[in-house]
């Protein structure tokens, strides 16, 4: 039994038994170790976002089990999973509360999954932690603790969301195209922040991306999905020697076959 993430036979079906039935996940068996950083690629409709939604509890899996940190969380609702899982999506507006201050958003992150409200932010030690984390961004947000988050740019908000994810001390970090809405310069900054966060927080991480270069050069392992299945599982040694064209060719080769090569 792993202290990380363990999926066994995870299946997700929308509108089961109806004419418009859609099988989003067919049977996912996956283990991600603590501190392991996994990138996920695949065409539209491959099941990437569905996988993250099923893990976060945003949707309930039709079958299979989810274990995290040695606990069976299969039947846990999303609000209970939030004590163990941080989930960052592609829209920077969705990761923070625009009408609250930077400080209060960080306080909420510190108390995520616990009944603590905003009070944890009101200590000098907590504020020092907030300022230290924000200062690492190089965006000057450590001097804007009292500003409303709605006044920040998209890149600043997504950077703040990543800091919030780290402050919540998750067992699992889910990143669903979290760079997609950012300009290239800001995306590079947030990606650097992401890798730094993963190395310091020491949690299992799954990052969905359409950027082949990011998928190849980031993380310890690469999963390829097609038609609701994992069709390739590449360790660092193999993916680091590949070009983006190699990865595209591999995607075209597998297509919808659902073949799962053995890991090296």
C-alpha positions as a Python dict, from the first residue, in 0.01 Angstrom:
ca = {
    (1, 'X'): (0, 0, 0),
    (2, 'X'): (139, 339, -105),
    (3, 'X'): (135, 665, 91),
    (4, 'X'): (75, 839, -240),
    (5, 'X'): (-215, 808, -483),
    (6, 'X'): (-357, 469, -583),
    (7, 'X'): (-631, 421, -841),
    (8, 'X'): (-781, 80, -914),
    (9, 'X'): (-1030, 25, -1194),
    (10, 'X'): (-1144, 388, -1199),
    (11, 'X'): (-1436, 430, -1439),
    (12, 'X'): (-1650, 732, -1516),
    (13, 'X'): (-1966, 715, -1727),
    (14, 'X'): (-2190, 1013, -1798),
    (15, 'X'): (-2561, 951, -1868),
    (16, 'X'): (-2524, 575, -1813),
    (17, 'X'): (-2782, 363, -1994),
    (18, 'X'): (-2906, 649, -2210),
    (19, 'X'): (-2867, 711, -2582),
    (20, 'X'): (-2623, 992, -2506),
    (21, 'X'): (-2404, 780, -2274),
    (22, 'X'): (-2039, 887, -2269),
    (23, 'X'): (-1762, 676, -2118),
    (24, 'X'): (-1508, 933, -1999),
    (25, 'X'): (-1276, 693, -1810),
    (26, 'X'): (-1269, 324, -1903),
    (27, 'X'): (-1046, 162, -1644),
    (28, 'X'): (-764, 356, -1486),
    (29, 'X'): (-511, 174, -1269),
    (30, 'X'): (-246, 418, -1151),
    (31, 'X'): (-3, 473, -867),
    (32, 'X'): (169, 808, -805),
    (33, 'X'): (426, 816, -528),
    (34, 'X'): (456, 1101, -276),
    (35, 'X'): (662, 1383, -432),
    (36, 'X'): (630, 1230, -780),
    (37, 'X'): (542, 1481, -1056),
    (38, 'X'): (342, 1332, -1343),
    (39, 'X'): (247, 1518, -1662),
    (40, 'X'): (-51, 1402, -1870),
    (41, 'X'): (-109, 1457, -2242),
    (42, 'X'): (-373, 1346, -2491),
    (43, 'X'): (-610, 1482, -2751),
    (44, 'X'): (-935, 1658, -2667),
    (45, 'X'): (-1179, 1410, -2517),
    (46, 'X'): (-903, 1170, -2411),
    (47, 'X'): (-1016, 1180, -2047),
    (48, 'X'): (-748, 1403, -1896),
    (49, 'X'): (-974, 1657, -1729),
    (50, 'X'): (-1224, 1386, -1640),
    (51, 'X'): (-949, 1209, -1449),
    (52, 'X'): (-870, 1519, -1245),
    (53, 'X'): (-1238, 1591, -1183),
    (54, 'X'): (-1291, 1235, -1056),
    (55, 'X'): (-989, 1268, -826),
    (56, 'X'): (-1098, 1604, -685),
    (57, 'X'): (-1452, 1484, -623),
    (58, 'X'): (-1601, 1735, -867),
    (59, 'X'): (-1766, 1432, -1028),
    (60, 'X'): (-1825, 1094, -871),
    (61, 'X'): (-1659, 794, -1034),
    (62, 'X'): (-1894, 522, -1158),
    (63, 'X'): (-1667, 241, -1038),
    (64, 'X'): (-1323, 178, -893),
    (65, 'X'): (-1136, 298, -586),
    (66, 'X'): (-927, 603, -496),
    (67, 'X'): (-675, 584, -212),
    (68, 'X'): (-461, 876, -99),
    (69, 'X'): (-208, 874, 181),
    (70, 'X'): (-320, 523, 277),
    (71, 'X'): (-686, 626, 311),
    (72, 'X'): (-976, 516, 94),
    (73, 'X'): (-1137, 842, -20),
    (74, 'X'): (-1355, 691, -293),
    (75, 'X'): (-1678, 799, -126),
    (76, 'X'): (-1552, 1130, 10),
    (77, 'X'): (-1731, 1437, -133),
    (78, 'X'): (-1529, 1721, -284),
    (79, 'X'): (-1536, 1942, 27),
    (80, 'X'): (-1385, 1662, 237),
    (81, 'X'): (-1121, 1580, -24),
    (82, 'X'): (-1020, 1948, -18),
    (83, 'X'): (-832, 1881, 307),
    (84, 'X'): (-596, 1655, 108),
    (85, 'X'): (-618, 1779, -250),
    (86, 'X'): (-540, 2114, -413),
    (87, 'X'): (-698, 2163, -757),
    (88, 'X'): (-588, 2442, -994),
    (89, 'X'): (-773, 2490, -1323),
    (90, 'X'): (-706, 2686, -1641),
    (91, 'X'): (-912, 2996, -1555),
    (92, 'X'): (-717, 3225, -1315),
    (93, 'X'): (-1046, 3375, -1196),
    (94, 'X'): (-1164, 3047, -1042),
    (95, 'X'): (-879, 2983, -798),
    (96, 'X'): (-938, 3277, -567),
    (97, 'X'): (-1214, 3499, -428),
    (98, 'X'): (-1203, 3834, -615),
    (99, 'X'): (-1381, 4038, -350),
    (100, 'X'): (-1151, 3926, -69),
    (101, 'X'): (-802, 4058, -5),
    (102, 'X'): (-484, 3874, -93),
    (103, 'X'): (-433, 3810, 277),
    (104, 'X'): (-780, 3664, 331),
    (105, 'X'): (-746, 3436, 27),
    (106, 'X'): (-420, 3302, 169),
    (107, 'X'): (-585, 3256, 509),
    (108, 'X'): (-860, 3051, 349),
    (109, 'X'): (-596, 2834, 182),
    (110, 'X'): (-422, 2775, 514),
    (111, 'X'): (-749, 2655, 663),
    (112, 'X'): (-871, 2461, 360),
    (113, 'X'): (-1071, 2157, 462),
    (114, 'X'): (-1091, 2278, 822),
    (115, 'X'): (-1350, 2489, 1004),
    (116, 'X'): (-1126, 2785, 1081),
    (117, 'X'): (-1255, 3079, 878),
    (118, 'X'): (-1023, 3375, 830),
    (119, 'X'): (-883, 3401, 1181),
    (120, 'X'): (-550, 3219, 1110),
    (121, 'X'): (-430, 3519, 908),
    (122, 'X'): (-441, 3753, 1207),
    (123, 'X'): (-106, 3661, 1361),
    (124, 'X'): (236, 3808, 1290),
    (125, 'X'): (382, 3463, 1218),
    (126, 'X'): (112, 3385, 963),
    (127, 'X'): (167, 3718, 788),
    (128, 'X'): (543, 3656, 773),
    (129, 'X'): (477, 3320, 608),
    (130, 'X'): (245, 3484, 357),
    (131, 'X'): (493, 3759, 274),
    (132, 'X'): (781, 3512, 240),
    (133, 'X'): (585, 3291, -2),
    (134, 'X'): (465, 3587, -208),
    (135, 'X'): (811, 3745, -220),
    (136, 'X'): (942, 3437, -402),
    (137, 'X'): (716, 3524, -696),
    (138, 'X'): (898, 3848, -769),
    (139, 'X'): (566, 4018, -842),
    (140, 'X'): (552, 4253, -543),
    (141, 'X'): (241, 4083, -404),
    (142, 'X'): (398, 4067, -57),
    (143, 'X'): (330, 4442, -41),
    (144, 'X'): (-33, 4405, -152),
    (145, 'X'): (-181, 4187, 122),
    (146, 'X'): (-475, 4421, 172),
    (147, 'X'): (-557, 4462, -200),
    (148, 'X'): (-864, 4291, -342),
    (149, 'X'): (-767, 3994, -556),
    (150, 'X'): (-1001, 4115, -831),
    (151, 'X'): (-755, 4399, -896),
    (152, 'X'): (-472, 4159, -989),
    (153, 'X'): (-378, 4055, -1342),
    (154, 'X'): (-446, 3702, -1470),
    (155, 'X'): (-83, 3602, -1419),
    (156, 'X'): (-75, 3746, -1067),
    (157, 'X'): (-397, 3564, -977),
    (158, 'X'): (-274, 3229, -1110),
    (159, 'X'): (55, 3277, -926),
    (160, 'X'): (-140, 3353, -610),
    (161, 'X'): (-349, 3041, -664),
    (162, 'X'): (-33, 2832, -679),
    (163, 'X'): (92, 2986, -354),
    (164, 'X'): (-247, 2910, -200),
    (165, 'X'): (-217, 2549, -317),
    (166, 'X'): (118, 2518, -138),
    (167, 'X'): (-10, 2675, 183),
    (168, 'X'): (-288, 2417, 204),
    (169, 'X'): (-18, 2145, 241),
    (170, 'X'): (-193, 1897, 8),
    (171, 'X'): (-121, 1527, -31),
    (172, 'X'): (-214, 1562, -399),
    (173, 'X'): (-183, 1861, -635),
    (174, 'X'): (-399, 1857, -950),
    (175, 'X'): (-316, 2105, -1229),
    (176, 'X'): (-562, 2117, -1519),
    (177, 'X'): (-411, 2327, -1800),
    (178, 'X'): (-321, 2587, -1540),
    (179, 'X'): (-93, 2772, -1784),
    (180, 'X'): (-333, 2778, -2079),
    (181, 'X'): (-476, 3127, -2025),
    (182, 'X'): (-140, 3296, -1966),
    (183, 'X'): (93, 3472, -2208),
    (184, 'X'): (423, 3287, -2276),
    (185, 'X'): (633, 3496, -2037),
    (186, 'X'): (386, 3463, -1751),
    (187, 'X'): (334, 3093, -1827),
    (188, 'X'): (708, 3034, -1797),
    (189, 'X'): (712, 3215, -1462),
    (190, 'X'): (417, 3015, -1327),
    (191, 'X'): (567, 2688, -1453),
    (192, 'X'): (889, 2768, -1265),
    (193, 'X'): (679, 2842, -958),
    (194, 'X'): (502, 2510, -1009),
    (195, 'X'): (819, 2302, -1016),
    (196, 'X'): (955, 2491, -714),
    (197, 'X'): (630, 2433, -525),
    (198, 'X'): (623, 2061, -602),
    (199, 'X'): (980, 2018, -482),
    (200, 'X'): (914, 2198, -152),
    (201, 'X'): (563, 2079, -66),
    (202, 'X'): (655, 1714, -128),
    (203, 'X'): (315, 1602, -260),
    (204, 'X'): (209, 1380, -549),
    (205, 'X'): (134, 1601, -851),
    (206, 'X'): (-58, 1543, -1175),
    (207, 'X'): (-34, 1816, -1441),
    (208, 'X'): (-253, 1805, -1752),
    (209, 'X'): (-109, 2003, -2042),
    (210, 'X'): (-145, 2045, -2418),
    (211, 'X'): (209, 2184, -2439),
    (212, 'X'): (429, 1895, -2553),
    (213, 'X'): (749, 2074, -2451),
    (214, 'X'): (621, 2129, -2097),
    (215, 'X'): (512, 1766, -2077),
    (216, 'X'): (853, 1639, -2181),
    (217, 'X'): (1075, 1876, -1982),
    (218, 'X'): (871, 1891, -1661),
    (219, 'X'): (823, 1626, -1397),
    (220, 'X'): (934, 1269, -1334),
    (221, 'X'): (697, 1077, -1557),
    (222, 'X'): (460, 1126, -1852),
    (223, 'X'): (121, 963, -1904),
    (224, 'X'): (-54, 961, -2240),
    (225, 'X'): (-431, 918, -2250),
    (226, 'X'): (-665, 825, -2535),
    (227, 'X'): (-1035, 737, -2530),
    (228, 'X'): (-1051, 728, -2150),
    (229, 'X'): (-748, 501, -2108),
    (230, 'X'): (-379, 540, -2031),
    (231, 'X'): (-196, 426, -2343),
    (232, 'X'): (163, 510, -2251),
    (233, 'X'): (353, 559, -1925),
    (234, 'X'): (699, 706, -1980),
    (235, 'X'): (961, 742, -1705),
    (236, 'X'): (1194, 1041, -1693),
    (237, 'X'): (1479, 856, -1865),
    (238, 'X'): (1269, 785, -2173),
    (239, 'X'): (1078, 1111, -2205),
    (240, 'X'): (1389, 1328, -2155),
    (241, 'X'): (1538, 1177, -2469),
    (242, 'X'): (1232, 1252, -2682),
    (243, 'X'): (1151, 1550, -2901),
    (244, 'X'): (807, 1705, -2928),
    (245, 'X'): (773, 1541, -3269),
    (246, 'X'): (857, 1203, -3114),
    (247, 'X'): (574, 1257, -2864),
    (248, 'X'): (329, 1362, -3135),
    (249, 'X'): (425, 1054, -3339),
    (250, 'X'): (367, 835, -3035),
    (251, 'X'): (21, 988, -2985),
    (252, 'X'): (-66, 922, -3348),
    (253, 'X'): (67, 568, -3322),
    (254, 'X'): (-149, 479, -3025),
    (255, 'X'): (-457, 666, -3136),
    (256, 'X'): (-757, 495, -2975),
    (257, 'X'): (-601, 150, -2944),
    (258, 'X'): (-582, 159, -2565),
    (259, 'X'): (-247, -23, -2561),
    (260, 'X'): (-48, 23, -2239),
    (261, 'X'): (327, -39, -2291),
    (262, 'X'): (528, -169, -2000),
    (263, 'X'): (718, 94, -1807),
    (264, 'X'): (1095, 87, -1838),
}
